[in-house]
Amino acid sequence: MSRFLLSFGSIADYTAALLVLTLYAALPALMVSNVSASEEVDLFKVRMSVESESRSNRRAASQEALKILFVRVSGDRKVMTNHPQLKSKVANADQYVASFLYARSKYDGPIAKSPSEREEAFVTRPISLDSLAGISAQDEVLTLHLNFHEEAVTALLKDAGAPYWQANRPGVLIWLVNQSVDGVQIVNSENSPFYSAQLLEQAQVRGIPIVRPLLDLEELNRISADDIWGLSSSIITKASARYDVGAVLVGKLGQSADKTWYGQWLLIYRGQHSLERYRGQDIESFYALGFDLVADKLAADYAIVAGRLHQESLLTIEIKEVTSHAAYVALSEYLQQIAGLDNMQLTHINNDRCYFSFSSASNLNNIRSLIELDRRLVWQGQLASRRLSYRWSFSD
């Protein structure tokens, strides 16, 4: 022990080194917290494959990208059917592009189709799958990165009376297994880069922030690939408890001798289980089915319709335990960021309780989902039809 201490020169140096080692040992726990936290989605950026840098190719890609944005930002995959005036805006999609750039990257599978393309015949792809025939993972493809004006796209949806789903969205934990001649394995970016890339591509199409399991020793002792393949909801739910997410999406995928893909998706959300089955020739459609399932469920609770006001649009919220000026400032800033709560006014203060009034176009279920998303406001109860009570969870 004395030789160890002498190598540091002093007790103070040893203490500092011990602190560093302690923090290093704690990193896995910190990483779990960071990985499982909900992350914001960059809703207004789209990556498209193109055949060339010509204006006509960029125009076609911009049109397809805007259709993707309409679905992603509204949360409604039939938004252009339900709000047909949006179709006329697609022709001038390049007007809403703030910036763009071209890049070459390794081919990781065909670009994901937008949900509208899977259902509406008028959509034209910027690049055909035929043009990608024969391309391998070693080849490069030209991609166009488009950044759209947030205010412009949001205004188009609002004018059409379409929903709006904010960028702060619940994280979704993904458990995915693939069955092959080698058995069943849990898909990750190392053992299945193609499947992993397709998973991420479809998540981006619908604007879903995904969380991948850590698959450390502790986790693999709790859950196996066979448990996931069997869709054992009790085991999956227990293994998912370490992650702070809004939903859990479980997928199983295999391919038969005739090259047909088959699989299932299980969504675990707010104690409810939803199941979808797939069989077909297109692996892309398998992934789309899963993310359509989760996006449709989440959007039903979190998307708001800004252009439609209820007769009783006034909402009052009582918030307890606002014990300092710093707590009040933080609370005010937080409330102003919540989509669906407009025209905020502080009506009065009573000891540690603040009372705010808002105008809101959303029903109470949507409002509660949005307010409680980050768990900084803790539900206390409903005081009246349009009066809610919360406790502010604030730390200096």
N, C-alpha and C positions, 0 to 999 in steps of 0.2 A: 504493500500500500504506500510506503514512504517513497519508493522509487517512482510510483505513478504520480504522486503529488509534486515531487521535485521536477518532473518534466514540464510542469505548467509554470513553474517559477514562483507562484504564490497561491494562497488559498482563494484569493479573489478571482485569479485566472481559472482555477479549478471550478469554482462555483459558476462562473460564466459559461465554461465549457459544458458543465453538467446541465445548465439551463438550455443550451442549444440542443444537446442530446435529447432532453426531455421533450422539447418542442418537436424535434424530428420524429420522435416515437409517436407523437400525437397526430402527425400528419394524416395517416389513414382515416382517423375519425373526422378530421376537418374536411378531408376530401369527400367523404360520404355526404356531409352536409352541403357542400358546394355542388356536387353532382346532382343531388336530388332536388335542389331548389328550382322553382319555376323560372324559366328564362324568357326574356322578351324575344319575340319573333320580328325579324325585319320584313314587314309585310310588303313593302313596296319595291323590293329588288327581285328580279327574275333572271335566271340563266337559261338561255335557249341555244340549241345547236343550229348552225346555219351552214349553207353550202359555200357561201362567199361573203365578201364584205360589200357587196353591191347594195345600192339604195333599195332596190326592190326586195331583196332578201331581208334587209333590216326592217322594212315596212311590214312585211308579212310576219316577221318575228314579233314586232311590236304589237301587232293586232292579236296574235295568239297570247302574248304575255298579258295584255290588258284583260283578256277573258279569264286568265288564271287569277289575276288580281281581283276581279269582280267576285269570283267565287271565294277566294281566300279571305278577303276583307269583309265580305258579307256573312260568310259562314253558310251560305245557301248554294248548293251545287246546281240548283235549277234557277238561279237568280235571273238569268236572261230570258228564261221562259216565263217566270213569274212577274218579271218587270221588263217587258219587251222593248221599252224605249232605250234600254242600254245597248241594244244591238246596233242602233244607228250611230253610237259613239265609237264603235270599234274601228270603223273605216278611217277615222282620224286619230288613231291611237298614238302615232308619233308626236302629236301635239302635246301629249301629257308626259312625255319622257323628259326627265330633268338632265340625265347624262347617260352615256353608254361607252362601253369599251369592248374590244375584241381580245380573245386569248385562245391559246391552244392548250389542250389538256388531254390526258390519257382517256381513251374511250372506256367508260364504265357501264355500258348498256344503253339502250334507247332512251331518249328523253321522255320523261313522264308526260302523259297526256293530261290536259286539264279535264276536270269533271264534266264541263260543258261539252267538250269534244266527244266524250264517251256517249253522249245522249243526243247531241244536236248535229244535224247533217251539214249545216252551213259553214262549219269550221274548216279552215284550211291550215294544214300543218306547215310550218316554215321549212321543215326538212322531212323527206319521206323515209320510211324505214327501208325501202328498197335501196336508197342511196347509201345506207349503212351496211348493206350486205357485204360480207367478207371482211369487215373490219374486226380486228382482234384487239385484245387488251393492250397490246404493244403499240398500237397505232394512236395517232393524235387526231382529235376532231376540233374544228373551229367553233368556238362558243361566243355568244354575244351576251354581255352582262348589261341589263337595262335597269336603270333607277328612275322610278316614276315620281311625279309630284304628289305628295301625300294629300295636300289640300284639294287638288284638282280631282283625284280619284274619289276621295271621300265625298266631295260635293256632287259628283255624278250619281253616286249611290243615294245620297240624301234627296236629290231632286227627283229621283225615280221612286222614292218611297221604299227603298230596299233597306235591309238591316245593316248594322255596322257592328263588327266584332273587334274590340280593341286589341292592341298588340300584347298587352299583359295577359297571358293566357295560362291556364293550368298546365303543368308539365304532365306528360304521359309516359309511364314506365313501359318499356317494350320487352317482352319475353318472346323470342322467336326460335323455333327449332326446325331443322331440316333433316329429312330422312333420305338416306342414300344407301348404296351397297355396303358402305362402311358402318352403317348403323345410324343412330339419331344423335345429333350434336346441336348444342346451343350456338346460334349464329352470332358472330361478332366480326369486327373489321379485320381481324387477323386470320381467322380460319375460313371466312367466307366474304372476301372483299366485294364480290359482285352482288350478293344478296344484301349486304350491308349498305352498299351504295344505292341500290334500288329502294331500300327502306327509307333512307334519308331523302331521296328524291321525291317520293310520294308524300312524306311528312311535310316537305317544303311546299308542295303544291297546295295543300290544305292549311298551311300555316300552323302546324302542330309542333310545339317544342317537345322533343322526345328526350327521355332519360334512359340510358342504357345501364343494365345491371353491372355491378363491379366484377362479379364472378370471382371473388376472392375465396380463400379456403373456408372462411366462415359461411359464406353464402352457398358454396357447393356442398357443404355438409347439410344444408337445409333443403336444398332443392336439386333435382337432377334433370337431365334432358328428358328422361322417360316420364317424370312427373309433369313436365310441360307438354309433352306429346299427348299424354292422357288427359290434359286439361283439368288436372286436379285442382279445383278452385280453392280448396281449403289450404293446401300446401302453398299454392301460388300466393294467396292472400297473406299468409304468415311471412313468406320470404320477402314480400313487397312492403311489409310494414316499416322497414328501416328507411324507406324513401318517402320524402315529403312531396307527393304528387297528387294530382286531381283525379287520375284514372289509371287503370292498368289494362294494357292491350296485349293479348296472348295470341300468338300465331303458330301454326304447324303447317309445314309445306313438304310435299313429296312429288315425285315424277314417276309415272307408270312406264311400262315397257314401250308403249306407243307414243311416248314423249308428251302425254297429256299431264298437265299440272293439276294437282288436287291439294286441298287444304281446308283449314278452318280458322276463323278468328273468334276469340272470346273477349268481350269487353266487360270489365268489372268497374262499375261506376256508381257511386253513392249506394252501395249495397245491392245493386241490381246487376243481373247477368244478361248479356245479349250475345247471341251466337249467329254467325254467318258462315255458310259453306261455299266452297269454290271448286269448280272443275272446268278446265279449259286449256287452250293452247297458249295463252298469253300470260306470262308470269307477272307482267306489269299490272294486269287487271286484278291479280290476286292481292297485290299490295294496295292498290287503289280501293279495293273492297274494304280492307281493314281500316284505312284512314278515313274513308267516307263514313264508316260506322261510328268512329269516335268523334269526328268533326261534327257530324250531324247532331249527336247527343250533346256535346259541349256547347255548340252554337245555340241550341234551343234554350239553354240556361243563361248564356252570357251575351248573346248578340242583342242589340237594341235597335228600334226603329225610330230614328231621330225626327222624321218628318210627321209622325202621328202623335197627337196629344190626346190623353184621356180627358174626360170631362173634369175629373178631380185630379189635376196635375200637381197640386201643391203637396209636398211631402215634408214632414217634420221629423227630425232625428235628435234624440236626446243622447248625449255622450257623457259617460261618467268617468271619474278619475283623471280629469284634466287638472293637474295639481301645480302647474307652473307655467310661466310665460313661454318657456321653451317648448313645453308639451303642447300648448295651444298653437304655437307657430307651426310645429311639425304636423299637428292634426289638420290645420287649415290647408297646408300645402298638400297633404295626402288626399283630403276630400276633393280638392280642385282637380286632381288627376283622374278621378273615377268617372268613366264614361257613363252617361245617362243621368248624371246629377248636374243640373244647370242652375244659374242664377243663385248661387249660394249667398245666404245672408245669416249672420249671427243675430238671433232675435233677443236672447238674454242669457245671463249667467247666474247660476244659483250654487254658491259654494264651489264644489269641484265639478259641477255639471254645466255643460254648454248645450245650448239648444239652437239648432240650425234649421233653416227652411230652404227648400229647393223646389224647382219645377222639374218634373221628370215625365218623360214620355213612356217609360217602361212600367210593366206591372211589378208587383212587389216581389215576386219570385226572381225576376231578372235583377232587380235592384239588390236584393239580398245576396245573390250569387256574386255580383260585382263588388259589393262592399266587403264581403267576407273572403274574397279571393286570396289575399295576402295574410289573413289571420291577424292583422293589426287591430282590427275592430272586432271585439268579442260580443257575440249576440247575447242580449239580456232579455228580450221579449218584445212583443207588439203591444203598444199602449192603446192604440185605436186603429181604425181602418187604414189611415195614412200616417201613423205615428210609430216610429221604431225606436228601440232603445239599445245602445251598445256601450261597452266599456273600452276605453282607449288603452292599448298596451304600448306604453312608451318607456324607453330607457334612454337616459342621457348619454 
